[in-house]
Amino acid sequence: DPHSEFMDAEKYNELKNDTEGTFGGVGIVISMRDNFLTVISPMEDTPAFKAGILTGDRIIKIEGKSAEKLSLPDAVKRLRGAPGTDVNITVLHPSSGQVRDIKLTRAEIKVDTVKDTNGKREFPLGEDKIGYIRLTQFGEQTTTELDDALKKLDKQGMQAMVLDLRNNPGGLLDQAAKVCERFLPKNQLIVSTEGRHAEERSQLYASGRGAHPNLPLVILVNNGSASASEIVAGCLQDTTATGASRAIIIGEQTFGKGSVQKILPLGDGSALRLTTAKYYTPSHKVIHEKGITPDIVVPMTAEEEEALFLRRNPGGMDSLPEDQRERALSVHDLQLERAMDVLKGIRLYANRASAGEKAAGKRSEKVAVAR
């Protein structure tokens, strides 16, 4: 099990720093996939992100030494380090076969987990009244940041929303559950966990504190959406008590990381991380090694994903030759465009249905007066 490990005191402190939102490193989330050290997602605004490392890239060397036999904890330990120090890695991009030697300067990683379409926290709303929020991961402040974003969009008259979980590698389960709560009615099942022992079986339900249980919602996912992202997508894709899916999922199959790790602190400051259970969606679909299948599959090529990645990166476009820059700027975000089309269709149908009900009401009034 690549997700179970012994953590010495240093490693355990790094884990706690991760969830608090600050740590020293290069800014990538990695996992073992087919025995390769694989990038789940680069974290935005980090050295790895700025270097153009992409979801699915394989790290084949660290400091010139093969990473083939490295365990996941050892790999993380070699990539982490004090801000300002360098680490050299060799990366293979599977779709193109391109191998790159990259020198990364470690930095203190501070992650804003909630962003708008421009990578900022302004959350402008267009004339279509469709809001857009992107979650980069699930940290301790994610729900607080999400609530702030929702308030800004509500003040502008938001009538529908796109929640972008693409390349979100996951994070804290409680934050994922609270994100779900923002869009669910009271007592709706969010996620269940099942393990060998009774204490490892649990169910989480919505508290009813959600302010947007009826807001038309589309969620974007791809292969870089993992763990807590898959819990949110799976929860909101499943049917509610009314028999309708709470959200429409658009994009590509997610990563398939749905196992539960329990942290057991030890007296000397170290800890054990053990896989104890698996996550299940409300309809009891298993996430682990399966992932979430979108309702509407919209594939994107590696070149398209890379172009969109560079456009989100503040300095990404500047690194390209002019002809490549023009090509990157011409690429459309097909998944987001499809999401907008779907939400516009839902709103149009709702408006026509509402107008029909009003017209029927007026006809009933006239009949009553005539009698």
FIDO-415399 format. One record per residue (C-alpha): residue number from 0; chain; x, y, z. Coordinates in Angstrom, 2 decimals. Each point is the difference from the previous one (the first is absolute). Example, Ala and Ser with C-alpha at 12.3 -4.5 7.8 and 13.67 -1.06 7.14 Angstrom:
residues 2
<0; 'A'; <12.30; -4.50; 7.80>>
<1; 'A'; <1.37; 3.44; -0.66>>
This chain:
residues 371
<0; 'A'; <0.00; 0.00; 0.00>>
<1; 'A'; <1.83; 3.17; -1.17>>
<2; 'A'; <-2.09; 2.20; 2.30>>
<3; 'A'; <0.94; -1.71; 3.31>>
<4; 'A'; <3.26; 1.01; 1.64>>
<5; 'A'; <1.99; 0.75; 3.12>>
<6; 'A'; <0.69; 3.72; 0.34>>
<7; 'A'; <2.87; 1.26; 2.10>>
<8; 'A'; <-0.53; 3.26; 1.92>>
<9; 'A'; <1.26; 2.12; -2.90>>
<10; 'A'; <-2.28; -1.70; -2.51>>
<11; 'A'; <-3.00; 0.20; 2.35>>
<12; 'A'; <0.55; 3.74; 0.49>>
<13; 'A'; <0.16; 0.42; -3.78>>
<14; 'A'; <-3.36; -1.75; -0.32>>
<15; 'A'; <-1.56; 2.34; 2.55>>
<16; 'A'; <1.47; 3.00; -1.81>>
<17; 'A'; <-1.51; -1.26; -3.27>>
<18; 'A'; <-3.54; 0.16; 1.30>>
<19; 'A'; <0.60; 3.37; 1.66>>
<20; 'A'; <0.97; 1.40; -3.39>>
<21; 'A'; <3.75; 0.70; 0.32>>
<22; 'A'; <3.09; -2.19; -0.47>>
<23; 'A'; <3.38; -0.03; -1.73>>
<24; 'A'; <0.19; -1.87; -3.29>>
<25; 'A'; <-0.52; 0.13; -3.75>>
<26; 'A'; <-3.80; -0.14; -0.09>>
<27; 'A'; <-1.09; -3.33; -1.48>>
<28; 'A'; <-2.31; -2.72; 1.26>>
<29; 'A'; <1.32; -3.44; -0.95>>
<30; 'A'; <-1.16; -3.60; 0.21>>
<31; 'A'; <1.04; -3.44; -1.25>>
<32; 'A'; <-1.79; -0.95; -3.23>>
<33; 'A'; <0.97; -3.21; -1.84>>
<34; 'A'; <3.21; -0.06; 2.09>>
<35; 'A'; <1.02; 3.44; -1.24>>
<36; 'A'; <0.38; 3.11; 2.14>>
<37; 'A'; <-2.80; 2.02; -1.60>>
<38; 'A'; <-1.07; 3.62; 0.35>>
<39; 'A'; <-3.67; 0.21; 0.99>>
<40; 'A'; <0.03; 3.76; -0.25>>
<41; 'A'; <2.35; 2.98; 0.26>>
<42; 'A'; <-1.13; 2.56; 2.56>>
<43; 'A'; <-0.64; 3.38; -1.52>>
<44; 'A'; <2.45; 2.88; 0.48>>
<45; 'A'; <2.81; -2.37; 1.08>>
<46; 'A'; <3.43; -0.83; -1.50>>
<47; 'A'; <-1.32; -3.20; -1.61>>
<48; 'A'; <-2.99; 1.81; -1.48>>
<49; 'A'; <2.19; 2.75; -1.45>>
<50; 'A'; <2.40; -2.59; -1.45>>
<51; 'A'; <-2.84; -1.52; -2.01>>
<52; 'A'; <-0.24; -3.36; 1.78>>
<53; 'A'; <-3.34; -1.59; -0.93>>
<54; 'A'; <-2.48; -2.52; 1.34>>
<55; 'A'; <1.10; -3.49; -1.07>>
<56; 'A'; <3.71; 0.85; -0.28>>
<57; 'A'; <2.30; -2.70; 1.35>>
<58; 'A'; <2.96; 0.93; 2.18>>
<59; 'A'; <2.71; -2.40; -1.13>>
<60; 'A'; <3.02; 1.55; 1.75>>
<61; 'A'; <0.64; 2.16; 3.07>>
<62; 'A'; <3.47; 1.55; 0.25>>
<63; 'A'; <1.18; -2.22; -2.85>>
<64; 'A'; <-0.98; -3.25; 1.75>>
<65; 'A'; <-2.74; -2.28; -1.27>>
<66; 'A'; <-3.33; 0.38; 1.79>>
<67; 'A'; <-1.15; -3.43; -1.16>>
<68; 'A'; <0.48; -1.75; 3.35>>
<69; 'A'; <-0.80; 2.95; 2.23>>
<70; 'A'; <-2.91; -0.32; 2.38>>
<71; 'A'; <-2.53; 2.82; 0.00>>
<72; 'A'; <1.16; 1.33; 3.42>>
<73; 'A'; <3.66; -0.03; -1.10>>
<74; 'A'; <-0.84; 1.87; -3.18>>
<75; 'A'; <-1.93; 2.66; 1.90>>
<76; 'A'; <2.86; 0.37; 2.47>>
<77; 'A'; <2.51; 0.59; -2.82>>
<78; 'A'; <-2.22; 2.57; -1.69>>
<79; 'A'; <-0.68; 1.93; 3.20>>
<80; 'A'; <2.54; 2.33; 1.54>>
<81; 'A'; <0.76; 3.47; 1.26>>
<82; 'A'; <-1.24; 2.90; -2.14>>
<83; 'A'; <2.76; 1.30; -2.29>>
<84; 'A'; <1.72; -3.35; -0.47>>
<85; 'A'; <0.04; -1.78; -3.37>>
<86; 'A'; <-1.05; -3.47; -1.10>>
<87; 'A'; <0.58; -1.49; -3.46>>
<88; 'A'; <-2.55; -2.39; -1.46>>
<89; 'A'; <-0.50; -1.81; -3.30>>
<90; 'A'; <-3.57; -0.21; -1.25>>
<91; 'A'; <-1.56; -2.14; -2.73>>
<92; 'A'; <-3.16; 1.29; -1.69>>
<93; 'A'; <-1.70; -3.30; -1.04>>
<94; 'A'; <-2.23; 1.30; -2.79>>
<95; 'A'; <2.90; 1.51; -1.96>>
<96; 'A'; <2.90; -2.09; 1.31>>
<97; 'A'; <1.87; 3.24; 0.75>>
<98; 'A'; <2.58; -0.17; 2.79>>
<99; 'A'; <0.96; 3.22; 1.81>>
<100; 'A'; <2.69; 0.80; 2.55>>
<101; 'A'; <-1.39; 2.66; 2.32>>
<102; 'A'; <1.71; 1.98; 2.73>>
<103; 'A'; <-2.49; 1.15; 2.63>>
<104; 'A'; <0.67; 2.48; 2.78>>
<105; 'A'; <-2.01; -0.97; 3.06>>
<106; 'A'; <-2.29; 2.62; 1.47>>
<107; 'A'; <-2.39; 0.45; 2.87>>
<108; 'A'; <-3.20; -1.31; -1.49>>
<109; 'A'; <-3.01; 2.12; 0.89>>
<110; 'A'; <-3.11; -1.08; -1.78>>
<111; 'A'; <-3.17; 2.00; -0.60>>
<112; 'A'; <-2.44; -2.84; -0.48>>
<113; 'A'; <-2.91; 1.97; -1.49>>
<114; 'A'; <0.45; 2.04; -3.20>>
<115; 'A'; <-1.97; 1.60; -2.82>>
<116; 'A'; <0.45; -0.56; -3.74>>
<117; 'A'; <2.96; 2.43; -0.04>>
<118; 'A'; <1.82; -1.76; 2.84>>
<119; 'A'; <-0.91; 2.79; 2.42>>
<120; 'A'; <-2.55; 0.42; 2.79>>
<121; 'A'; <-2.17; 2.71; -1.55>>
<122; 'A'; <-2.78; -2.26; -1.42>>
<123; 'A'; <-1.54; 2.23; -2.68>>
<124; 'A'; <-3.41; -1.00; -1.38>>
<125; 'A'; <-0.89; 0.40; -3.68>>
<126; 'A'; <-3.31; 0.90; -1.60>>
<127; 'A'; <-0.99; -3.68; -0.10>>
<128; 'A'; <-0.02; 0.02; 3.84>>
<129; 'A'; <1.95; -3.28; 0.11>>
<130; 'A'; <2.62; -0.02; 2.75>>
<131; 'A'; <3.33; -1.80; -0.18>>
<132; 'A'; <2.06; -1.28; 2.94>>
<133; 'A'; <3.13; -2.15; -0.22>>
<134; 'A'; <1.23; -2.02; 2.98>>
<135; 'A'; <3.72; -0.80; -0.26>>
<136; 'A'; <0.00; -2.33; 3.03>>
<137; 'A'; <-1.82; -0.55; 3.31>>
<138; 'A'; <1.87; 1.71; 2.83>>
<139; 'A'; <-1.02; 1.31; 3.40>>
<140; 'A'; <-1.25; 3.32; -1.43>>
<141; 'A'; <-1.80; -1.33; -3.09>>
<142; 'A'; <-3.55; 0.26; 1.32>>
<143; 'A'; <0.60; 3.48; 1.40>>
<144; 'A'; <1.44; 1.13; -3.34>>
<145; 'A'; <-2.89; -1.66; -1.86>>
<146; 'A'; <-2.57; 1.79; 2.14>>
<147; 'A'; <1.67; 3.34; -0.78>>
<148; 'A'; <-0.08; -0.78; -3.72>>
<149; 'A'; <-3.67; -1.01; 0.12>>
<150; 'A'; <-0.89; 3.23; 1.79>>
<151; 'A'; <1.73; 2.07; -2.69>>
<152; 'A'; <-1.83; -1.86; -2.76>>
<153; 'A'; <-3.36; 0.15; 1.80>>
<154; 'A'; <0.27; 3.77; 0.34>>
<155; 'A'; <0.34; 0.19; -3.80>>
<156; 'A'; <-3.12; -2.12; -0.56>>
<157; 'A'; <1.45; -3.45; -0.74>>
<158; 'A'; <-2.61; -2.39; -1.45>>
<159; 'A'; <2.16; -3.08; -0.80>>
<160; 'A'; <3.57; -1.15; 0.67>>
<161; 'A'; <2.97; -1.97; -1.30>>
<162; 'A'; <2.16; -1.67; 2.67>>
<163; 'A'; <3.37; -0.88; -1.54>>
<164; 'A'; <1.81; -2.92; 1.68>>
<165; 'A'; <2.37; -0.77; -2.88>>
<166; 'A'; <3.52; -0.82; 1.20>>
<167; 'A'; <-1.14; 0.26; 3.63>>
<168; 'A'; <1.97; -2.77; 1.77>>
<169; 'A'; <-2.21; -0.08; 3.10>>
<170; 'A'; <0.74; 0.80; 3.63>>
<171; 'A'; <-2.10; 0.04; 3.16>>
<172; 'A'; <-3.15; -2.13; 0.16>>
<173; 'A'; <-1.82; 2.38; 2.35>>
<174; 'A'; <0.53; 2.86; -2.44>>
<175; 'A'; <-1.28; -2.10; -2.90>>
<176; 'A'; <-3.11; -0.84; 2.03>>
<177; 'A'; <-0.58; 3.67; 0.84>>
<178; 'A'; <0.34; 0.94; -3.67>>
<179; 'A'; <-2.72; -2.57; -0.79>>
<180; 'A'; <-2.17; 1.45; 2.76>>
<181; 'A'; <-0.06; 3.36; -1.77>>
<182; 'A'; <-2.05; -1.59; -2.77>>
<183; 'A'; <-2.11; -2.63; 1.79>>
<184; 'A'; <-3.24; -0.09; 2.03>>
<185; 'A'; <0.02; -1.12; 3.62>>
<186; 'A'; <0.61; -3.70; 0.77>>
<187; 'A'; <1.23; -0.83; -3.51>>
<188; 'A'; <2.72; -2.69; 0.11>>
<189; 'A'; <3.40; 1.36; -1.08>>
<190; 'A'; <2.38; -2.96; 0.22>>
<191; 'A'; <0.42; -3.28; 1.85>>
<192; 'A'; <3.13; -1.86; 1.03>>
<193; 'A'; <0.28; -3.77; 0.41>>
<194; 'A'; <2.86; -1.98; 1.51>>
<195; 'A'; <0.55; -3.33; 1.71>>
<196; 'A'; <-1.05; 1.21; 3.44>>
<197; 'A'; <-3.20; 1.65; 1.22>>
<198; 'A'; <1.82; 3.16; 1.11>>
<199; 'A'; <1.28; 0.44; -3.55>>
<200; 'A'; <-3.54; 0.22; -1.40>>
<201; 'A'; <-1.65; 3.38; -0.02>>
<202; 'A'; <-2.39; 2.24; -1.89>>
<203; 'A'; <0.06; 3.77; -0.36>>
<204; 'A'; <-3.24; 1.94; -0.54>>
<205; 'A'; <-0.66; 3.61; -0.99>>
<206; 'A'; <-0.83; 2.26; 2.93>>
<207; 'A'; <-2.37; 2.23; -1.94>>
<208; 'A'; <2.26; 3.02; 0.30>>
<209; 'A'; <0.42; 0.11; -3.78>>
<210; 'A'; <-1.18; 3.26; -1.50>>
<211; 'A'; <-0.32; -1.29; -3.59>>
<212; 'A'; <-1.86; -3.34; 0.00>>
<213; 'A'; <-1.87; 0.81; -3.23>>
<214; 'A'; <2.61; 1.95; -1.96>>
<215; 'A'; <0.54; -1.54; -3.48>>
<216; 'A'; <3.49; -1.48; 0.21>>
<217; 'A'; <2.58; -1.56; -2.34>>
<218; 'A'; <3.24; -1.53; 1.30>>
<219; 'A'; <3.09; -0.30; -2.21>>
<220; 'A'; <2.40; -2.92; 0.57>>
<221; 'A'; <2.93; -1.72; -1.71>>
<222; 'A'; <2.66; -2.61; 0.72>>
<223; 'A'; <1.68; 2.42; 2.42>>
<224; 'A'; <-3.13; 0.11; 2.19>>
<225; 'A'; <0.71; -2.36; 2.90>>
<226; 'A'; <-1.01; -1.02; 3.51>>
<227; 'A'; <-2.07; 2.79; 1.62>>
<228; 'A'; <-0.82; 1.36; -3.47>>
<229; 'A'; <-1.48; -3.36; -0.92>>
<230; 'A'; <-2.04; -0.06; 3.21>>
<231; 'A'; <-1.54; 3.37; -0.89>>
<232; 'A'; <-0.64; -0.96; -3.63>>
<233; 'A'; <-1.40; -3.41; 0.93>>
<234; 'A'; <-2.24; 1.41; 2.70>>
<235; 'A'; <-1.50; 2.76; -2.12>>
<236; 'A'; <-0.36; -2.29; -3.03>>
<237; 'A'; <-2.09; -2.54; 1.89>>
<238; 'A'; <-3.76; 0.36; 0.26>>
<239; 'A'; <-1.64; 1.99; 2.78>>
<240; 'A'; <-3.22; -0.81; 1.85>>
<241; 'A'; <-1.93; 1.53; -2.92>>
<242; 'A'; <1.55; -2.51; -2.41>>
<243; 'A'; <2.01; 2.59; -1.93>>
<244; 'A'; <3.78; 0.37; -0.11>>
<245; 'A'; <1.12; 3.02; 1.98>>
<246; 'A'; <2.67; 0.91; -2.55>>
<247; 'A'; <1.05; -0.91; -3.53>>
<248; 'A'; <3.59; -1.24; -0.30>>
<249; 'A'; <1.88; 0.97; -3.16>>
<250; 'A'; <3.54; -0.83; -1.10>>
<251; 'A'; <2.05; -3.19; 0.20>>
<252; 'A'; <0.32; -3.04; 2.28>>
<253; 'A'; <1.49; 0.93; 3.37>>
<254; 'A'; <3.17; -1.43; 1.57>>
<255; 'A'; <-1.52; -2.71; 2.23>>
<256; 'A'; <1.52; 0.61; 3.44>>
<257; 'A'; <-2.73; -0.86; 2.50>>
<258; 'A'; <1.67; -1.62; 2.99>>
<259; 'A'; <-0.11; 1.26; 3.59>>
<260; 'A'; <3.24; 0.63; 1.87>>
<261; 'A'; <-0.02; 0.20; 3.80>>
<262; 'A'; <2.79; 1.88; 1.78>>
<263; 'A'; <1.25; -1.54; 3.26>>
<264; 'A'; <2.35; 2.43; 1.84>>
<265; 'A'; <2.74; -1.66; 2.06>>
<266; 'A'; <1.60; 1.21; 3.21>>
<267; 'A'; <3.32; 1.04; -1.57>>
<268; 'A'; <-1.62; 2.41; -2.48>>
<269; 'A'; <-0.15; -2.51; -2.84>>
<270; 'A'; <-3.19; -1.58; -1.35>>
<271; 'A'; <-1.45; -2.86; -1.98>>
<272; 'A'; <-2.22; 0.56; -3.02>>
<273; 'A'; <-2.08; -3.09; -0.74>>
<274; 'A'; <-2.60; -0.71; -2.65>>
<275; 'A'; <-3.03; -1.20; 1.94>>
<276; 'A'; <-3.02; 0.35; -2.29>>
<277; 'A'; <-1.38; 1.10; -3.35>>
<278; 'A'; <-2.31; 2.84; -0.96>>
<279; 'A'; <-3.37; -0.63; -1.64>>
<280; 'A'; <-2.35; 2.46; -1.67>>
<281; 'A'; <-3.60; 0.31; 1.29>>
<282; 'A'; <-1.14; -2.64; -2.51>>
<283; 'A'; <2.82; -2.27; 1.24>>
<284; 'A'; <2.28; 0.33; -3.01>>
<285; 'A'; <3.63; -0.70; 0.89>>
<286; 'A'; <2.45; 2.76; -0.89>>
<287; 'A'; <3.34; -1.74; 0.57>>
<288; 'A'; <1.70; -1.12; -3.23>>
<289; 'A'; <-3.27; 0.72; -1.83>>
<290; 'A'; <-0.40; 3.77; 0.10>>
<291; 'A'; <-3.07; 2.02; -0.90>>
<292; 'A'; <-1.40; -0.23; -3.52>>
<293; 'A'; <-1.38; 3.33; -1.26>>
<294; 'A'; <-3.61; 0.29; -1.13>>
<295; 'A'; <1.31; 1.78; -3.09>>
<296; 'A'; <3.45; -1.08; -1.19>>
<297; 'A'; <1.93; 2.81; -1.65>>
<298; 'A'; <3.55; -1.17; -0.77>>
<299; 'A'; <2.89; 2.40; -0.41>>
<300; 'A'; <3.34; -0.75; -1.62>>
<301; 'A'; <3.25; 0.33; 1.91>>
<302; 'A'; <0.85; 3.03; -2.15>>
<303; 'A'; <-3.30; 1.70; 0.86>>
<304; 'A'; <0.44; -0.67; 3.71>>
<305; 'A'; <3.56; 1.33; -0.11>>
<306; 'A'; <-1.14; 3.18; -1.77>>
<307; 'A'; <-2.68; 0.65; 2.61>>
<308; 'A'; <2.51; -0.80; 2.74>>
<309; 'A'; <2.43; 2.60; -1.37>>
<310; 'A'; <-2.74; 2.62; -0.30>>
<311; 'A'; <-0.84; -0.43; 3.69>>
<312; 'A'; <3.68; 0.33; 0.91>>
<313; 'A'; <0.91; 3.71; 0.37>>
<314; 'A'; <3.30; -0.44; -1.87>>
<315; 'A'; <-0.90; -3.01; -2.08>>
<316; 'A'; <-0.77; 1.73; -3.29>>
<317; 'A'; <3.15; 2.11; 0.18>>
<318; 'A'; <2.15; -3.13; -0.20>>
<319; 'A'; <-1.38; -0.99; -3.42>>
<320; 'A'; <1.24; 1.07; -3.46>>
<321; 'A'; <-2.44; 2.33; -1.73>>
<322; 'A'; <-1.49; -2.63; -2.33>>
<323; 'A'; <-0.61; -2.43; 2.88>>
<324; 'A'; <-1.44; 2.83; 2.09>>
<325; 'A'; <-2.54; 0.79; -2.72>>
<326; 'A'; <-0.99; -3.66; -0.22>>
<327; 'A'; <-0.40; -0.24; 3.78>>
<328; 'A'; <-2.17; 3.13; 0.06>>
<329; 'A'; <-2.24; -1.47; -2.70>>
<330; 'A'; <-0.79; -3.15; 2.02>>
<331; 'A'; <-3.52; -0.12; 1.41>>
<332; 'A'; <-0.86; -1.43; 3.41>>
<333; 'A'; <-2.49; -2.46; -1.47>>
<334; 'A'; <-1.00; -1.41; 3.38>>
<335; 'A'; <-0.83; 3.41; 1.45>>
<336; 'A'; <-1.81; 1.02; -3.18>>
<337; 'A'; <-2.15; -3.14; 0.19>>
<338; 'A'; <-0.77; 0.74; 3.65>>
<339; 'A'; <-1.16; 3.51; -0.87>>
<340; 'A'; <-2.20; -1.34; -2.82>>
<341; 'A'; <-1.61; -2.54; 2.33>>
<342; 'A'; <-0.74; 2.59; 2.68>>
<343; 'A'; <-1.41; 2.45; -2.55>>
<344; 'A'; <-2.29; -2.78; -1.22>>
<345; 'A'; <-1.16; -0.80; 3.54>>
<346; 'A'; <-0.74; 3.65; 0.69>>
<347; 'A'; <-1.88; 0.41; -3.29>>
<348; 'A'; <-2.16; -3.04; 0.74>>
<349; 'A'; <-0.67; 1.22; 3.57>>
<350; 'A'; <-0.98; 3.48; -1.23>>
<351; 'A'; <-2.39; -1.43; -2.60>>
<352; 'A'; <-1.55; -2.36; 2.55>>
<353; 'A'; <-0.47; 2.90; 2.42>>
<354; 'A'; <-1.59; 2.14; -2.71>>
<355; 'A'; <-2.34; -2.88; -0.88>>
<356; 'A'; <-1.09; -0.38; 3.62>>
<357; 'A'; <-0.74; 3.72; 0.26>>
<358; 'A'; <-2.03; -0.08; -3.22>>
<359; 'A'; <-1.97; -3.01; 1.25>>
<360; 'A'; <-0.70; 1.84; 3.25>>
<361; 'A'; <-1.38; 3.02; -1.86>>
<362; 'A'; <-2.27; -2.24; -2.11>>
<363; 'A'; <-1.34; -1.62; 3.17>>
<364; 'A'; <-0.79; 3.42; 1.46>>
<365; 'A'; <-1.97; 0.98; -3.12>>
<366; 'A'; <-2.03; -3.22; 0.13>>
<367; 'A'; <-0.80; 0.58; 3.66>>
<368; 'A'; <-1.17; 3.57; -0.68>>
<369; 'A'; <-2.19; -1.15; -2.90>>
<370; 'A'; <-1.75; -2.49; 2.21>>
